[in-house]
Amino acid sequence: MKHFTSIHDVADLKQLLKEAFEIKKNPYALEHLGKHKTACLLFFNSSLRTRLSTQKAAMNLGMNCIVFDINEEGWKIETEYGVIMDGDKAEHIKEAAGVIGRYADVIGIRSFASLKDKQKDYSEHVISQFIQYAGVPIFSMEAATGHPLQSFADVITIEEYKKKERPKVVLTWAPHPKALPQAVPNSFIEWTVAADYEVVVTHPKGYELDAKFMKGAKLEYNQQKAFEGADFIYAKNWSSYTEYGQILSKDRAWTVDSAKMALTNDAKFMHCLPVRRNMIVTDEVIDSPNSIVVQEAENRVYSAQTVIKKLLGQ
């Protein structure tokens, strides 16, 4: 694995899952791999699970780990070319990527979508330049259009809890007070389709995702119908892709509650966290025995550790 930005960087998902479960059984078995190696985790946006889980993953492999918040600890970075840098941005991404690549053996990048310029966001303007200029393996800790470490952890979790070979997995839109990117739903669909689950996506009209991420998934606008017989419910908000970055609805009728969960096949409830309680999901559902959001978050360590191991050439 040269870089890790999506499911398309994975040669064999079944093998990758096998390696993840081996790591989970014994997280410190490969700590010799990272001796005298450094991981730099570069954050353009805030984080809790991604920062802590990825740092722990690198440390489990015996690596030194540098965590750097660009906005709080570094110079503001210019990402465009041909501009006169006479404003508040003192460093260009080309030099920044090249320098960090001299300090680290692998670099993790977290850079969200702006939700203002669809073309720039969907070109992965930031992480693609790090891949071009850093000279070392790059992995995504959430980019503009995808969150593959999260989705890998989601699939690990489904594999642990599924009761049949091909479970029905439903991704449902839910209301949120802020405009959020499409990164998590885009990745979740790609990874669960690649895992050969029955994947159903449900959302209000106007929240259709980029068609290239919907391949292999079924779209159902009726949320209750989508929930029928589901084995896993994954709730997530995203802003409009067609009316890019816009909030078209805050309809609380889409909140995941006990009545909707009763339509499922005793489904497990999943969410990437952080979650807006009683907007995305009711207290009753997220606090129920069928909620596996904490277990899902724990698996972020093992998804990251497996990927970093592969990037180290193992």
Secondary structure, DSSP 8 states (H G I E B T S, - for coil): ---BSSGGG-S-HHHHHHHHHHHHH-TTTTGGGGTT-EEEEEESS--SHHHHHHHHHHHHTT-EEEEEEHHHHS--EE--SS----SS--EEHHHHHHHHHHH-SEEEEE----SS-HHHHHTTHHHHHHHHHS-S-EEESS-SS--HHHHHHHHHHHHHH-SSSS-EEEEEE---SS---SHHHHHHHHHHHHTT-EEEEE--TT----GGG-TT-EE-S-HHHHHTT-SEEEEE----TTTTT------GGGSB-HHHHTTSSS-EEE--S---BTTTB-HHHHTSTTB-HHHHHHHHHHHHHHHHHHHTT-
